[in-house]
Each structure stands twice: as structure tokens, then as C-alpha cells.
Amino acid sequence: MGALQRVSESARNGSVLATLGFDEDGFLCDAESWDDRVAERLAEIEGVAPLQAGHWRVIRFVRDRYLRLGAIPPMRRICRSSELSRTEVKSLFGGCLQVWRIAGLPNPGEEARAYLS
């Protein structure tokens, strides 16, 4: 089942995602409508829940960096900021694309998605 299908199914079941817009790839359309409850539900859908302190450090850094600079932060900076190794970040989330979705950021585009995979 694809990301959009999982999000749509969750929204139909009356979750916090029901009133939010998602694109065809399962990314939140409006980053400003994101909050901690949305992140927790998206993490469940991505198979990453429950979110713990390490998750939140990564999520908040990635969101802040993107919203301030409009850029995807390099993994080295994510690791330095969160005080986690690359291996620890991957074990928490599975991959960068999951971090991006859970952080409620818009679709980064085809080229960036390939990089984030």
C-alpha cells in the first residue's frame, strides 16, 4: 500500500488527518497545518511510532531548517544537531523520506525524493 493510500485510509477512519490535504505521494500540502498530533499519526502510518525524544530532535531540526531556509539539511547536520549517528537516525525512521513525511513538509520534488530514498 502506498503512502497516499495509507494516509487516505487513516483520514477515512476519523483521525486527525481527516481535515488535512495531502498530495498524490502522501506529503502534507500545507506545512503550517502540521502539529505534534499530526506527526504522531503520520509516524504510526509510516510504522515509526511511538515518537520518542530522538525522533522529535530530528523532526524539529528538519522542519526548522526547511521552513527557515527552504533546503533539505544534509544528514551530517541532522546527526550533529540531534546528537545521533547516521545509523541511529536510520534505525529510528527507516529513511529520510519518512522523516520528511512525518515532519509534515511538502513534496520535495522528484529529484529530491530520489535523493531522500
Disulfide bonds with the S-S distance in Angstrom:
none
